[in-house]
């Protein structure tokens, strides 16, 4: 989860520095958000099985 959050920050930075365009940023940010949702669900599932 930490690595996904770090990637999210790097995407914001790359966009702010005009290294990636807005369309690419939005697409990549949506993918990172989806991965973070999946990770959160997995963490909840693992904790529920204890």
mmCIF file as Biopython writes it, N, C-alpha, C and O atoms, coordinates in Angstrom:
data_model
#
loop_
_atom_site.group_PDB
_atom_site.id
_atom_site.type_symbol
_atom_site.label_atom_id
_atom_site.label_alt_id
_atom_site.label_comp_id
_atom_site.label_asym_id
_atom_site.label_entity_id
_atom_site.label_seq_id
_atom_site.pdbx_PDB_ins_code
_atom_site.Cartn_x
_atom_site.Cartn_y
_atom_site.Cartn_z
_atom_site.occupancy
_atom_site.B_iso_or_equiv
_atom_site.auth_seq_id
_atom_site.auth_asym_id
_atom_site.pdbx_PDB_model_num
ATOM 1   N N  . UNK A ? 1  ? 0.841   -1.190  0.000   1.0 0.0 1  A 1 
ATOM 2   C CA . UNK A ? 1  ? 0.000   0.000   0.000   1.0 0.0 1  A 1 
ATOM 3   C C  . UNK A ? 1  ? 0.883   1.248   0.000   1.0 0.0 1  A 1 
ATOM 4   O O  . UNK A ? 1  ? 0.572   2.239   -0.661  1.0 0.0 1  A 1 
ATOM 5   N N  . UNK A ? 2  ? 1.972   1.188   0.739   1.0 0.0 2  A 1 
ATOM 6   C CA . UNK A ? 2  ? 2.883   2.327   0.782   1.0 0.0 2  A 1 
ATOM 7   C C  . UNK A ? 2  ? 3.472   2.640   -0.586  1.0 0.0 2  A 1 
ATOM 8   O O  . UNK A ? 2  ? 3.584   3.803   -0.973  1.0 0.0 2  A 1 
ATOM 9   N N  . UNK A ? 3  ? 3.847   1.597   -1.310  1.0 0.0 3  A 1 
ATOM 10  C CA . UNK A ? 3  ? 4.415   1.792   -2.644  1.0 0.0 3  A 1 
ATOM 11  C C  . UNK A ? 3  ? 3.394   2.382   -3.606  1.0 0.0 3  A 1 
ATOM 12  O O  . UNK A ? 3  ? 3.743   3.200   -4.456  1.0 0.0 3  A 1 
ATOM 13  N N  . UNK A ? 4  ? 2.148   1.976   -3.478  1.0 0.0 4  A 1 
ATOM 14  C CA . UNK A ? 4  ? 1.090   2.522   -4.329  1.0 0.0 4  A 1 
ATOM 15  C C  . UNK A ? 4  ? 0.884   4.004   -4.020  1.0 0.0 4  A 1 
ATOM 16  O O  . UNK A ? 4  ? 0.678   4.806   -4.931  1.0 0.0 4  A 1 
ATOM 17  N N  . UNK A ? 5  ? 0.940   4.367   -2.753  1.0 0.0 5  A 1 
ATOM 18  C CA . UNK A ? 5  ? 0.803   5.777   -2.374  1.0 0.0 5  A 1 
ATOM 19  C C  . UNK A ? 5  ? 1.990   6.590   -2.876  1.0 0.0 5  A 1 
ATOM 20  O O  . UNK A ? 5  ? 1.829   7.736   -3.296  1.0 0.0 5  A 1 
ATOM 21  N N  . UNK A ? 6  ? 3.181   6.000   -2.833  1.0 0.0 6  A 1 
ATOM 22  C CA . UNK A ? 6  ? 4.365   6.681   -3.345  1.0 0.0 6  A 1 
ATOM 23  C C  . UNK A ? 6  ? 4.238   6.906   -4.859  1.0 0.0 6  A 1 
ATOM 24  O O  . UNK A ? 6  ? 4.578   7.974   -5.366  1.0 0.0 6  A 1 
ATOM 25  N N  . UNK A ? 7  ? 3.752   5.903   -5.557  1.0 0.0 7  A 1 
ATOM 26  C CA . UNK A ? 7  ? 3.538   6.047   -6.995  1.0 0.0 7  A 1 
ATOM 27  C C  . UNK A ? 7  ? 2.521   7.144   -7.278  1.0 0.0 7  A 1 
ATOM 28  O O  . UNK A ? 7  ? 2.689   7.930   -8.210  1.0 0.0 7  A 1 
ATOM 29  N N  . UNK A ? 8  ? 1.471   7.193   -6.473  1.0 0.0 8  A 1 
ATOM 30  C CA . UNK A ? 8  ? 0.452   8.227   -6.629  1.0 0.0 8  A 1 
ATOM 31  C C  . UNK A ? 8  ? 1.086   9.619   -6.520  1.0 0.0 8  A 1 
ATOM 32  O O  . UNK A ? 8  ? 0.788   10.512  -7.313  1.0 0.0 8  A 1 
ATOM 33  N N  . UNK A ? 9  ? 1.959   9.786   -5.532  1.0 0.0 9  A 1 
ATOM 34  C CA . UNK A ? 9  ? 2.658   11.060  -5.361  1.0 0.0 9  A 1 
ATOM 35  C C  . UNK A ? 9  ? 3.546   11.373  -6.568  1.0 0.0 9  A 1 
ATOM 36  O O  . UNK A ? 9  ? 3.583   12.509  -7.040  1.0 0.0 9  A 1 
ATOM 37  N N  . UNK A ? 10 ? 4.256   10.362  -7.058  1.0 0.0 10 A 1 
ATOM 38  C CA . UNK A ? 10 ? 5.140   10.582  -8.207  1.0 0.0 10 A 1 
ATOM 39  C C  . UNK A ? 10 ? 4.341   10.974  -9.456  1.0 0.0 10 A 1 
ATOM 40  O O  . UNK A ? 10 ? 4.811   11.770  -10.269 1.0 0.0 10 A 1 
ATOM 41  N N  . UNK A ? 11 ? 3.156   10.425  -9.603  1.0 0.0 11 A 1 
ATOM 42  C CA . UNK A ? 11 ? 2.304   10.817  -10.727 1.0 0.0 11 A 1 
ATOM 43  C C  . UNK A ? 11 ? 1.899   12.287  -10.625 1.0 0.0 11 A 1 
ATOM 44  O O  . UNK A ? 11 ? 1.911   13.015  -11.617 1.0 0.0 11 A 1 
ATOM 45  N N  . UNK A ? 12 ? 1.543   12.710  -9.419  1.0 0.0 12 A 1 
ATOM 46  C CA . UNK A ? 12 ? 1.180   14.118  -9.208  1.0 0.0 12 A 1 
ATOM 47  C C  . UNK A ? 12 ? 2.369   15.010  -9.544  1.0 0.0 12 A 1 
ATOM 48  O O  . UNK A ? 12 ? 2.224   16.027  -10.221 1.0 0.0 12 A 1 
ATOM 49  N N  . UNK A ? 13 ? 3.535   14.622  -9.067  1.0 0.0 13 A 1 
ATOM 50  C CA . UNK A ? 13 ? 4.740   15.402  -9.325  1.0 0.0 13 A 1 
ATOM 51  C C  . UNK A ? 13 ? 5.048   15.474  -10.819 1.0 0.0 13 A 1 
ATOM 52  O O  . UNK A ? 13 ? 5.344   16.546  -11.348 1.0 0.0 13 A 1 
ATOM 53  N N  . UNK A ? 14 ? 4.978   14.330  -11.493 1.0 0.0 14 A 1 
ATOM 54  C CA . UNK A ? 14 ? 5.250   14.295  -12.934 1.0 0.0 14 A 1 
ATOM 55  C C  . UNK A ? 14 ? 4.269   15.181  -13.698 1.0 0.0 14 A 1 
ATOM 56  O O  . UNK A ? 14 ? 4.650   15.864  -14.648 1.0 0.0 14 A 1 
ATOM 57  N N  . UNK A ? 15 ? 3.018   15.166  -13.282 1.0 0.0 15 A 1 
ATOM 58  C CA . UNK A ? 15 ? 2.015   16.018  -13.936 1.0 0.0 15 A 1 
ATOM 59  C C  . UNK A ? 15 ? 2.300   17.488  -13.664 1.0 0.0 15 A 1 
ATOM 60  O O  . UNK A ? 15 ? 2.256   18.314  -14.576 1.0 0.0 15 A 1 
ATOM 61  N N  . UNK A ? 16 ? 2.591   17.814  -12.406 1.0 0.0 16 A 1 
ATOM 62  C CA . UNK A ? 16 ? 2.878   19.207  -12.052 1.0 0.0 16 A 1 
ATOM 63  C C  . UNK A ? 16 ? 4.114   19.745  -12.778 1.0 0.0 16 A 1 
ATOM 64  O O  . UNK A ? 16 ? 4.187   20.934  -13.087 1.0 0.0 16 A 1 
ATOM 65  N N  . UNK A ? 17 ? 5.076   18.875  -13.045 1.0 0.0 17 A 1 
ATOM 66  C CA . UNK A ? 17 ? 6.298   19.285  -13.754 1.0 0.0 17 A 1 
ATOM 67  C C  . UNK A ? 17 ? 6.152   19.173  -15.269 1.0 0.0 17 A 1 
ATOM 68  O O  . UNK A ? 17 ? 7.118   19.361  -16.010 1.0 0.0 17 A 1 
ATOM 69  N N  . UNK A ? 18 ? 4.931   18.865  -15.723 1.0 0.0 18 A 1 
ATOM 70  C CA . UNK A ? 18 ? 4.609   18.743  -17.150 1.0 0.0 18 A 1 
ATOM 71  C C  . UNK A ? 18 ? 5.419   17.644  -17.840 1.0 0.0 18 A 1 
ATOM 72  O O  . UNK A ? 18 ? 5.778   17.764  -19.012 1.0 0.0 18 A 1 
ATOM 73  N N  . UNK A ? 19 ? 5.698   16.575  -17.098 1.0 0.0 19 A 1 
ATOM 74  C CA . UNK A ? 19 ? 6.384   15.431  -17.681 1.0 0.0 19 A 1 
ATOM 75  C C  . UNK A ? 19 ? 5.391   14.453  -18.305 1.0 0.0 19 A 1 
ATOM 76  O O  . UNK A ? 19 ? 5.744   13.680  -19.195 1.0 0.0 19 A 1 
ATOM 77  N N  . UNK A ? 20 ? 4.144   14.495  -17.830 1.0 0.0 20 A 1 
ATOM 78  C CA . UNK A ? 20 ? 3.067   13.711  -18.450 1.0 0.0 20 A 1 
ATOM 79  C C  . UNK A ? 20 ? 1.867   14.630  -18.652 1.0 0.0 20 A 1 
ATOM 80  O O  . UNK A ? 20 ? 1.656   15.578  -17.896 1.0 0.0 20 A 1 
ATOM 81  N N  . UNK A ? 21 ? 1.093   14.332  -19.681 1.0 0.0 21 A 1 
ATOM 82  C CA . UNK A ? 21 ? -0.072  15.169  -19.974 1.0 0.0 21 A 1 
ATOM 83  C C  . UNK A ? 21 ? -1.248  14.780  -19.074 1.0 0.0 21 A 1 
ATOM 84  O O  . UNK A ? 21 ? -1.218  13.763  -18.380 1.0 0.0 21 A 1 
ATOM 85  N N  . UNK A ? 22 ? -2.273  15.615  -19.110 1.0 0.0 22 A 1 
ATOM 86  C CA . UNK A ? 22 ? -3.434  15.412  -18.255 1.0 0.0 22 A 1 
ATOM 87  C C  . UNK A ? 22 ? -4.161  14.110  -18.501 1.0 0.0 22 A 1 
ATOM 88  O O  . UNK A ? 22 ? -4.630  13.473  -17.557 1.0 0.0 22 A 1 
ATOM 89  N N  . UNK A ? 23 ? -4.263  13.703  -19.754 1.0 0.0 23 A 1 
ATOM 90  C CA . UNK A ? 23 ? -4.970  12.459  -20.087 1.0 0.0 23 A 1 
ATOM 91  C C  . UNK A ? 23 ? -4.218  11.259  -19.525 1.0 0.0 23 A 1 
ATOM 92  O O  . UNK A ? 23 ? -4.818  10.356  -18.941 1.0 0.0 23 A 1 
ATOM 93  N N  . UNK A ? 24 ? -2.905  11.256  -19.706 1.0 0.0 24 A 1 
ATOM 94  C CA . UNK A ? 24 ? -2.088  10.153  -19.172 1.0 0.0 24 A 1 
ATOM 95  C C  . UNK A ? 24 ? -2.160  10.130  -17.651 1.0 0.0 24 A 1 
ATOM 96  O O  . UNK A ? 24 ? -2.276  9.067   -17.041 1.0 0.0 24 A 1 
ATOM 97  N N  . UNK A ? 25 ? -2.092  11.309  -17.047 1.0 0.0 25 A 1 
ATOM 98  C CA . UNK A ? 25 ? -2.177  11.390  -15.587 1.0 0.0 25 A 1 
ATOM 99  C C  . UNK A ? 25 ? -3.488  10.797  -15.082 1.0 0.0 25 A 1 
ATOM 100 O O  . UNK A ? 25 ? -3.488  9.987   -14.156 1.0 0.0 25 A 1 
ATOM 101 N N  . UNK A ? 26 ? -4.594  11.193  -15.681 1.0 0.0 26 A 1 
ATOM 102 C CA . UNK A ? 26 ? -5.902  10.704  -15.236 1.0 0.0 26 A 1 
ATOM 103 C C  . UNK A ? 26 ? -6.004  9.182   -15.367 1.0 0.0 26 A 1 
ATOM 104 O O  . UNK A ? 26 ? -6.489  8.503   -14.462 1.0 0.0 26 A 1 
ATOM 105 N N  . UNK A ? 27 ? -5.540  8.659   -16.505 1.0 0.0 27 A 1 
ATOM 106 C CA . UNK A ? 27 ? -5.599  7.216   -16.737 1.0 0.0 27 A 1 
ATOM 107 C C  . UNK A ? 27 ? -4.750  6.466   -15.715 1.0 0.0 27 A 1 
ATOM 108 O O  . UNK A ? 27 ? -5.207  5.484   -15.129 1.0 0.0 27 A 1 
ATOM 109 N N  . UNK A ? 28 ? -3.525  6.920   -15.500 1.0 0.0 28 A 1 
ATOM 110 C CA . UNK A ? 28 ? -2.630  6.252   -14.559 1.0 0.0 28 A 1 
ATOM 111 C C  . UNK A ? 28 ? -3.124  6.402   -13.119 1.0 0.0 28 A 1 
ATOM 112 O O  . UNK A ? 28 ? -3.037  5.464   -12.326 1.0 0.0 28 A 1 
ATOM 113 N N  . UNK A ? 29 ? -3.639  7.577   -12.791 1.0 0.0 29 A 1 
ATOM 114 C CA . UNK A ? 29 ? -4.145  7.794   -11.441 1.0 0.0 29 A 1 
ATOM 115 C C  . UNK A ? 29 ? -5.339  6.888   -11.154 1.0 0.0 29 A 1 
ATOM 116 O O  . UNK A ? 29 ? -5.463  6.361   -10.048 1.0 0.0 29 A 1 
ATOM 117 N N  . UNK A ? 30 ? -6.210  6.704   -12.128 1.0 0.0 30 A 1 
ATOM 118 C CA . UNK A ? 30 ? -7.345  5.786   -11.950 1.0 0.0 30 A 1 
ATOM 119 C C  . UNK A ? 30 ? -6.865  4.362   -11.717 1.0 0.0 30 A 1 
ATOM 120 O O  . UNK A ? 30 ? -7.431  3.640   -10.897 1.0 0.0 30 A 1 
ATOM 121 N N  . UNK A ? 31 ? -5.826  3.956   -12.435 1.0 0.0 31 A 1 
ATOM 122 C CA . UNK A ? 31 ? -5.290  2.607   -12.261 1.0 0.0 31 A 1 
ATOM 123 C C  . UNK A ? 31 ? -4.673  2.433   -10.874 1.0 0.0 31 A 1 
ATOM 124 O O  . UNK A ? 31 ? -4.866  1.398   -10.236 1.0 0.0 31 A 1 
ATOM 125 N N  . UNK A ? 32 ? -3.933  3.438   -10.404 1.0 0.0 32 A 1 
ATOM 126 C CA . UNK A ? 32 ? -3.345  3.372   -9.064  1.0 0.0 32 A 1 
ATOM 127 C C  . UNK A ? 32 ? -4.440  3.324   -8.013  1.0 0.0 32 A 1 
ATOM 128 O O  . UNK A ? 32 ? -4.341  2.571   -7.044  1.0 0.0 32 A 1 
ATOM 129 N N  . UNK A ? 33 ? -5.482  4.122   -8.197  1.0 0.0 33 A 1 
ATOM 130 C CA . UNK A ? 33 ? -6.598  4.127   -7.251  1.0 0.0 33 A 1 
ATOM 131 C C  . UNK A ? 33 ? -7.257  2.752   -7.190  1.0 0.0 33 A 1 
ATOM 132 O O  . UNK A ? 33 ? -7.606  2.273   -6.111  1.0 0.0 33 A 1 
ATOM 133 N N  . UNK A ? 34 ? -7.425  2.123   -8.345  1.0 0.0 34 A 1 
ATOM 134 C CA . UNK A ? 34 ? -8.028  0.788   -8.385  1.0 0.0 34 A 1 
ATOM 135 C C  . UNK A ? 34 ? -7.142  -0.234  -7.672  1.0 0.0 34 A 1 
ATOM 136 O O  . UNK A ? 34 ? -7.649  -1.089  -6.946  1.0 0.0 34 A 1 
ATOM 137 N N  . UNK A ? 35 ? -5.854  -0.156  -7.866  1.0 0.0 35 A 1 
ATOM 138 C CA . UNK A ? 35 ? -4.926  -1.069  -7.182  1.0 0.0 35 A 1 
ATOM 139 C C  . UNK A ? 35 ? -5.010  -0.860  -5.674  1.0 0.0 35 A 1 
ATOM 140 O O  . UNK A ? 35 ? -5.016  -1.829  -4.915  1.0 0.0 35 A 1 
ATOM 141 N N  . UNK A ? 36 ? -5.073  0.397   -5.234  1.0 0.0 36 A 1 
ATOM 142 C CA . UNK A ? 36 ? -5.187  0.669   -3.799  1.0 0.0 36 A 1 
ATOM 143 C C  . UNK A ? 36 ? -6.490  0.127   -3.227  1.0 0.0 36 A 1 
ATOM 144 O O  . UNK A ? 36 ? -6.510  -0.363  -2.098  1.0 0.0 36 A 1 
ATOM 145 N N  . UNK A ? 37 ? -7.574  0.207   -3.986  1.0 0.0 37 A 1 
ATOM 146 C CA . UNK A ? 37 ? -8.846  -0.374  -3.542  1.0 0.0 37 A 1 
ATOM 147 C C  . UNK A ? 37 ? -8.729  -1.888  -3.409  1.0 0.0 37 A 1 
ATOM 148 O O  . UNK A ? 37 ? -9.200  -2.476  -2.436  1.0 0.0 37 A 1 
ATOM 149 N N  . UNK A ? 38 ? -8.097  -2.506  -4.394  1.0 0.0 38 A 1 
ATOM 150 C CA . UNK A ? 38 ? -7.924  -3.965  -4.346  1.0 0.0 38 A 1 
ATOM 151 C C  . UNK A ? 38 ? -7.056  -4.368  -3.160  1.0 0.0 38 A 1 
ATOM 152 O O  . UNK A ? 38 ? -7.352  -5.352  -2.481  1.0 0.0 38 A 1 
ATOM 153 N N  . UNK A ? 39 ? -5.998  -3.622  -2.908  1.0 0.0 39 A 1 
ATOM 154 C CA . UNK A ? 39 ? -5.137  -3.912  -1.761  1.0 0.0 39 A 1 
ATOM 155 C C  . UNK A ? 39 ? -5.894  -3.757  -0.444  1.0 0.0 39 A 1 
ATOM 156 O O  . UNK A ? 39 ? -5.755  -4.582  0.459   1.0 0.0 39 A 1 
ATOM 157 N N  . UNK A ? 40 ? -6.685  -2.711  -0.342  1.0 0.0 40 A 1 
ATOM 158 C CA . UNK A ? 40 ? -7.466  -2.490  0.879   1.0 0.0 40 A 1 
ATOM 159 C C  . UNK A ? 40 ? -8.440  -3.644  1.099   1.0 0.0 40 A 1 
ATOM 160 O O  . UNK A ? 40 ? -8.608  -4.104  2.228   1.0 0.0 40 A 1 
ATOM 161 N N  . UNK A ? 41 ? -9.076  -4.111  0.042   1.0 0.0 41 A 1 
ATOM 162 C CA . UNK A ? 41 ? -9.998  -5.246  0.151   1.0 0.0 41 A 1 
ATOM 163 C C  . UNK A ? 41 ? -9.263  -6.505  0.580   1.0 0.0 41 A 1 
ATOM 164 O O  . UNK A ? 41 ? -9.763  -7.267  1.408   1.0 0.0 41 A 1 
ATOM 165 N N  . UNK A ? 42 ? -8.084  -6.725  0.023   1.0 0.0 42 A 1 
ATOM 166 C CA . UNK A ? 42 ? -7.294  -7.900  0.391   1.0 0.0 42 A 1 
ATOM 167 C C  . UNK A ? 42 ? -6.878  -7.830  1.856   1.0 0.0 42 A 1 
ATOM 168 O O  . UNK A ? 42 ? -6.944  -8.832  2.567   1.0 0.0 42 A 1 
ATOM 169 N N  . UNK A ? 43 ? -6.456  -6.673  2.303   1.0 0.0 43 A 1 
ATOM 170 C CA . UNK A ? 43 ? -6.052  -6.500  3.701   1.0 0.0 43 A 1 
ATOM 171 C C  . UNK A ? 43 ? -7.229  -6.786  4.630   1.0 0.0 43 A 1 
ATOM 172 O O  . UNK A ? 43 ? -7.077  -7.482  5.634   1.0 0.0 43 A 1 
ATOM 173 N N  . UNK A ? 44 ? -8.404  -6.247  4.295   1.0 0.0 44 A 1 
ATOM 174 C CA . UNK A ? 44 ? -9.592  -6.501  5.107   1.0 0.0 44 A 1 
ATOM 175 C C  . UNK A ? 44 ? -9.931  -7.988  5.139   1.0 0.0 44 A 1 
ATOM 176 O O  . UNK A ? 44 ? -10.274 -8.528  6.191   1.0 0.0 44 A 1 
ATOM 177 N N  . UNK A ? 45 ? -9.834  -8.644  3.996   1.0 0.0 45 A 1 
ATOM 178 C CA . UNK A ? 45 ? -10.130 -10.075 3.905   1.0 0.0 45 A 1 
ATOM 179 C C  . UNK A ? 45 ? -9.157  -10.875 4.751   1.0 0.0 45 A 1 
ATOM 180 O O  . UNK A ? 45 ? -9.567  -11.785 5.471   1.0 0.0 45 A 1 
ATOM 181 N N  . UNK A ? 46 ? -7.871  -10.548 4.674   1.0 0.0 46 A 1 
ATOM 182 C CA . UNK A ? 46 ? -6.871  -11.267 5.455   1.0 0.0 46 A 1 
ATOM 183 C C  . UNK A ? 46 ? -7.075  -11.068 6.946   1.0 0.0 46 A 1 
ATOM 184 O O  . UNK A ? 46 ? -6.901  -12.001 7.730   1.0 0.0 46 A 1 
ATOM 185 N N  . UNK A ? 47 ? -7.445  -9.852  7.341   1.0 0.0 47 A 1 
ATOM 186 C CA . UNK A ? 47 ? -7.681  -9.586  8.758   1.0 0.0 47 A 1 
ATOM 187 C C  . UNK A ? 47 ? -8.953  -10.262 9.256   1.0 0.0 47 A 1 
ATOM 188 O O  . UNK A ? 47 ? -9.036  -10.648 10.422  1.0 0.0 47 A 1 
ATOM 189 N N  . UNK A ? 48 ? -9.938  -10.405 8.385   1.0 0.0 48 A 1 
ATOM 190 C CA . UNK A ? 48 ? -11.198 -11.055 8.773   1.0 0.0 48 A 1 
ATOM 191 C C  . UNK A ? 48 ? -11.010 -12.554 8.958   1.0 0.0 48 A 1 
ATOM 192 O O  . UNK A ? 48 ? -11.745 -13.174 9.726   1.0 0.0 48 A 1 
ATOM 193 N N  . UNK A ? 49 ? -10.046 -13.145 8.272   1.0 0.0 49 A 1 
ATOM 194 C CA . UNK A ? 49 ? -9.819  -14.577 8.352   1.0 0.0 49 A 1 
ATOM 195 C C  . UNK A ? 49 ? -9.010  -14.986 9.578   1.0 0.0 49 A 1 
ATOM 196 O O  . UNK A ? 49 ? -8.800  -16.180 9.792   1.0 0.0 49 A 1 
ATOM 197 N N  . UNK A ? 50 ? -8.565  -14.070 10.359  1.0 0.0 50 A 1 
ATOM 198 C CA . UNK A ? 50 ? -7.749  -14.388 11.535  1.0 0.0 50 A 1 
ATOM 199 C C  . UNK A ? 50 ? -8.560  -14.971 12.639  1.0 0.0 50 A 1 
ATOM 200 O O  . UNK A ? 50 ? -8.021  -15.292 13.698  1.0 0.0 50 A 1 
#
